[in-house]
Amino acid sequence: MSGPMTGFADFNFTAFKDMAGTLRAAGALEHQPEDEAPKVGFADWKPARAK
């Protein structure tokens, strides 16, 4: 799953959570950024394109 994060309140996690629920209800496997964010912390997280 991908979508805009920068410039949105709470990194747009509400929209990601809503879509994840929709996808899971349809039987799809999904992955969302918030699944990884708590492991690394957003203060130190840098998108791959910033390298």
TIGU-963694 format. One record per atom (N, C-alpha, C, O): residue number from 1; x negated, y negated, z. Coordinates in Angstrom, 1 decimal, padded with zeros to 4 digits. Layout:
! TIGU-963694
{nr=NUM; x=X; y=Y; z=Z}
...
//
This chain:
! TIGU-963694
{nr=1; x=-000.8; y=001.1; z=000.0}
{nr=1; x=000.0; y=000.0; z=000.0}
{nr=1; x=-000.9; y=-001.2; z=000.0}
{nr=1; x=-001.9; y=-001.3; z=000.7}
{nr=2; x=-000.5; y=-002.2; z=-000.8}
{nr=2; x=-001.3; y=-003.5; z=-000.8}
{nr=2; x=-000.4; y=-004.6; z=-000.9}
{nr=2; x=000.8; y=-004.5; z=-001.3}
{nr=3; x=-000.9; y=-005.8; z=-000.5}
{nr=3; x=-000.1; y=-007.0; z=-000.6}
{nr=3; x=-000.8; y=-008.1; z=000.1}
{nr=3; x=-001.9; y=-007.9; z=000.7}
{nr=4; x=-000.3; y=-009.3; z=000.0}
{nr=4; x=-001.0; y=-010.5; z=000.6}
{nr=4; x=-001.0; y=-010.4; z=002.1}
{nr=4; x=-000.1; y=-010.0; z=002.7}
{nr=5; x=-002.2; y=-010.9; z=002.6}
{nr=5; x=-002.4; y=-011.0; z=004.1}
{nr=5; x=-002.8; y=-012.4; z=004.5}
{nr=5; x=-002.3; y=-012.9; z=005.5}
{nr=6; x=-003.8; y=-012.9; z=003.8}
{nr=6; x=-004.3; y=-014.2; z=004.1}
{nr=6; x=-003.3; y=-015.3; z=004.1}
{nr=6; x=-002.6; y=-015.4; z=003.1}
{nr=7; x=-003.3; y=-016.1; z=005.1}
{nr=7; x=-002.3; y=-017.2; z=005.1}
{nr=7; x=-001.0; y=-016.9; z=005.6}
{nr=7; x=-000.1; y=-017.8; z=005.7}
{nr=8; x=-000.7; y=-015.7; z=006.0}
{nr=8; x=000.6; y=-015.3; z=006.5}
{nr=8; x=000.5; y=-015.1; z=008.0}
{nr=8; x=-000.5; y=-014.7; z=008.5}
{nr=9; x=001.6; y=-015.4; z=008.7}
{nr=9; x=001.7; y=-015.2; z=010.1}
{nr=9; x=001.4; y=-013.7; z=010.4}
{nr=9; x=001.9; y=-012.8; z=009.7}
{nr=10; x=000.5; y=-013.4; z=011.4}
{nr=10; x=000.2; y=-012.1; z=011.8}
{nr=10; x=-000.3; y=-011.2; z=010.6}
{nr=10; x=000.0; y=-010.0; z=010.6}
{nr=11; x=-001.0; y=-011.9; z=009.7}
{nr=11; x=-001.5; y=-011.2; z=008.5}
{nr=11; x=-000.5; y=-010.4; z=007.7}
{nr=11; x=-000.8; y=-009.5; z=007.0}
{nr=12; x=000.8; y=-010.9; z=007.8}
{nr=12; x=001.9; y=-010.3; z=007.0}
{nr=12; x=002.3; y=-008.9; z=007.4}
{nr=12; x=002.8; y=-008.1; z=006.7}
{nr=13; x=001.9; y=-008.5; z=008.7}
{nr=13; x=002.1; y=-007.2; z=009.1}
{nr=13; x=003.6; y=-006.8; z=009.2}
{nr=13; x=004.0; y=-005.6; z=009.0}
{nr=14; x=004.5; y=-007.7; z=009.4}
{nr=14; x=005.9; y=-007.4; z=009.4}
{nr=14; x=006.4; y=-006.9; z=008.1}
{nr=14; x=007.1; y=-005.9; z=008.1}
{nr=15; x=006.0; y=-007.5; z=007.0}
{nr=15; x=006.3; y=-007.0; z=005.7}
{nr=15; x=005.7; y=-005.6; z=005.4}
{nr=15; x=006.4; y=-004.8; z=004.9}
{nr=16; x=004.5; y=-005.4; z=005.9}
{nr=16; x=003.9; y=-004.1; z=005.7}
{nr=16; x=004.6; y=-003.0; z=006.5}
{nr=16; x=004.9; y=-002.0; z=006.0}
{nr=17; x=005.0; y=-003.4; z=007.7}
{nr=17; x=005.7; y=-002.4; z=008.5}
{nr=17; x=007.1; y=-002.1; z=007.9}
{nr=17; x=007.5; y=-000.9; z=007.9}
{nr=18; x=007.8; y=-003.1; z=007.4}
{nr=18; x=009.1; y=-002.9; z=006.8}
{nr=18; x=009.0; y=-001.9; z=005.6}
{nr=18; x=009.7; y=-001.0; z=005.5}
{nr=19; x=008.0; y=-002.2; z=004.8}
{nr=19; x=007.8; y=-001.4; z=003.6}
{nr=19; x=007.3; y=000.0; z=003.9}
{nr=19; x=007.8; y=001.0; z=003.3}
{nr=20; x=006.5; y=000.1; z=004.9}
{nr=20; x=006.1; y=001.4; z=005.3}
{nr=20; x=007.2; y=002.3; z=005.8}
{nr=20; x=007.3; y=003.5; z=005.5}
{nr=21; x=008.2; y=001.7; z=006.5}
{nr=21; x=009.4; y=002.4; z=007.0}
{nr=21; x=010.2; y=002.8; z=005.8}
{nr=21; x=010.7; y=004.0; z=005.8}
{nr=22; x=010.3; y=002.0; z=004.8}
{nr=22; x=011.1; y=002.3; z=003.6}
{nr=22; x=010.5; y=003.5; z=002.9}
{nr=22; x=011.1; y=004.4; z=002.4}
{nr=23; x=009.1; y=003.4; z=002.7}
{nr=23; x=008.4; y=004.5; z=002.0}
{nr=23; x=008.5; y=005.8; z=002.8}
{nr=23; x=008.7; y=006.8; z=002.2}
{nr=24; x=008.3; y=005.7; z=004.1}
{nr=24; x=008.4; y=007.0; z=004.9}
{nr=24; x=009.7; y=007.6; z=004.8}
{nr=24; x=009.9; y=008.8; z=004.7}
{nr=25; x=010.8; y=006.8; z=004.8}
{nr=25; x=012.2; y=007.3; z=004.8}
{nr=25; x=012.4; y=008.0; z=003.4}
{nr=25; x=013.2; y=008.9; z=003.4}
{nr=26; x=011.7; y=007.5; z=002.4}
{nr=26; x=011.8; y=008.1; z=001.1}
{nr=26; x=011.0; y=009.4; z=000.9}
{nr=26; x=011.0; y=010.0; z=-000.1}
{nr=27; x=010.2; y=009.7; z=002.0}
{nr=27; x=009.3; y=010.9; z=001.9}
{nr=27; x=007.9; y=010.6; z=001.4}
{nr=27; x=007.2; y=011.6; z=001.2}
{nr=28; x=007.6; y=009.4; z=001.2}
{nr=28; x=006.2; y=009.0; z=000.7}
{nr=28; x=005.2; y=009.0; z=001.8}
{nr=28; x=005.5; y=008.6; z=002.9}
{nr=29; x=004.0; y=009.3; z=001.4}
{nr=29; x=002.9; y=009.1; z=002.3}
{nr=29; x=002.3; y=007.7; z=002.0}
{nr=29; x=002.2; y=007.3; z=000.8}
{nr=30; x=002.0; y=006.9; z=003.0}
{nr=30; x=001.5; y=005.6; z=002.8}
{nr=30; x=000.4; y=005.2; z=003.7}
{nr=30; x=000.2; y=005.9; z=004.7}
{nr=31; x=-000.3; y=004.2; z=003.4}
{nr=31; x=-001.4; y=003.7; z=004.3}
{nr=31; x=-001.3; y=002.2; z=004.2}
{nr=31; x=-001.1; y=001.6; z=003.2}
{nr=32; x=-001.4; y=001.6; z=005.4}
{nr=32; x=-001.3; y=000.2; z=005.5}
{nr=32; x=-002.4; y=-000.4; z=006.3}
{nr=32; x=-003.0; y=000.3; z=007.1}
{nr=33; x=-002.8; y=-001.6; z=006.0}
{nr=33; x=-004.0; y=-002.2; z=006.6}
{nr=33; x=-004.0; y=-002.2; z=008.2}
{nr=33; x=-005.0; y=-002.0; z=008.8}
{nr=34; x=-002.8; y=-002.3; z=008.8}
{nr=34; x=-002.7; y=-002.4; z=010.2}
{nr=34; x=-003.1; y=-001.0; z=010.8}
{nr=34; x=-003.5; y=-001.0; z=012.0}
{nr=35; x=-003.1; y=000.0; z=010.0}
{nr=35; x=-003.5; y=001.3; z=010.6}
{nr=35; x=-005.0; y=001.3; z=010.9}
{nr=35; x=-005.4; y=002.0; z=011.8}
{nr=36; x=-005.8; y=000.5; z=010.2}
{nr=36; x=-007.2; y=000.4; z=010.4}
{nr=36; x=-007.6; y=-000.8; z=011.2}
{nr=36; x=-008.6; y=-000.7; z=011.9}
{nr=37; x=-006.8; y=-001.9; z=011.2}
{nr=37; x=-007.2; y=-003.1; z=011.8}
{nr=37; x=-007.5; y=-002.9; z=013.3}
{nr=37; x=-008.5; y=-003.5; z=013.8}
{nr=38; x=-006.7; y=-002.2; z=014.1}
{nr=38; x=-007.0; y=-002.1; z=015.5}
{nr=38; x=-008.3; y=-001.4; z=015.8}
{nr=38; x=-008.9; y=-001.6; z=016.9}
{nr=39; x=-008.8; y=-000.6; z=014.9}
{nr=39; x=-010.0; y=000.1; z=015.1}
{nr=39; x=-011.2; y=-000.8; z=015.0}
{nr=39; x=-012.2; y=-000.6; z=015.7}
{nr=40; x=-011.1; y=-001.7; z=014.1}
{nr=40; x=-012.3; y=-002.6; z=013.9}
{nr=40; x=-012.1; y=-004.0; z=014.4}
{nr=40; x=-013.1; y=-004.7; z=014.6}
{nr=41; x=-010.9; y=-004.4; z=014.6}
{nr=41; x=-010.6; y=-005.8; z=015.1}
{nr=41; x=-010.7; y=-006.8; z=013.9}
{nr=41; x=-011.6; y=-006.8; z=013.2}
{nr=42; x=-009.7; y=-007.6; z=013.8}
{nr=42; x=-009.7; y=-008.6; z=012.7}
{nr=42; x=-010.6; y=-009.7; z=012.9}
{nr=42; x=-011.0; y=-010.3; z=011.9}
{nr=43; x=-011.1; y=-010.0; z=014.1}
{nr=43; x=-012.1; y=-011.0; z=014.2}
{nr=43; x=-013.4; y=-010.7; z=013.5}
{nr=43; x=-014.0; y=-011.6; z=012.9}
{nr=44; x=-013.7; y=-009.4; z=013.4}
{nr=44; x=-015.0; y=-009.0; z=012.7}
{nr=44; x=-014.7; y=-008.4; z=011.3}
{nr=44; x=-015.6; y=-008.1; z=010.6}
{nr=45; x=-013.4; y=-008.2; z=010.9}
{nr=45; x=-013.1; y=-007.6; z=009.7}
{nr=45; x=-013.3; y=-008.5; z=008.5}
{nr=45; x=-012.9; y=-009.7; z=008.5}
{nr=46; x=-013.9; y=-008.0; z=007.5}
{nr=46; x=-014.2; y=-008.7; z=006.3}
{nr=46; x=-013.7; y=-007.9; z=005.1}
{nr=46; x=-014.1; y=-006.7; z=005.0}
{nr=47; x=-012.9; y=-008.5; z=004.2}
{nr=47; x=-012.5; y=-007.7; z=003.0}
{nr=47; x=-013.7; y=-007.3; z=002.2}
{nr=47; x=-014.7; y=-007.9; z=002.2}
{nr=48; x=-013.6; y=-006.2; z=001.5}
{nr=48; x=-014.6; y=-005.6; z=000.6}
{nr=48; x=-015.1; y=-006.6; z=-000.4}
{nr=48; x=-016.3; y=-006.7; z=-000.7}
{nr=49; x=-014.2; y=-007.5; z=-000.9}
{nr=49; x=-014.6; y=-008.4; z=-001.9}
{nr=49; x=-015.5; y=-009.5; z=-001.4}
{nr=49; x=-016.1; y=-010.2; z=-002.2}
{nr=50; x=-015.6; y=-009.7; z=-000.1}
{nr=50; x=-016.5; y=-010.7; z=000.5}
{nr=50; x=-017.9; y=-010.3; z=000.5}
{nr=50; x=-018.8; y=-011.2; z=000.8}
{nr=51; x=-018.2; y=-009.1; z=000.2}
{nr=51; x=-019.6; y=-008.6; z=000.2}
{nr=51; x=-020.4; y=-009.2; z=-001.0}
{nr=51; x=-021.6; y=-008.9; z=-001.1}
//
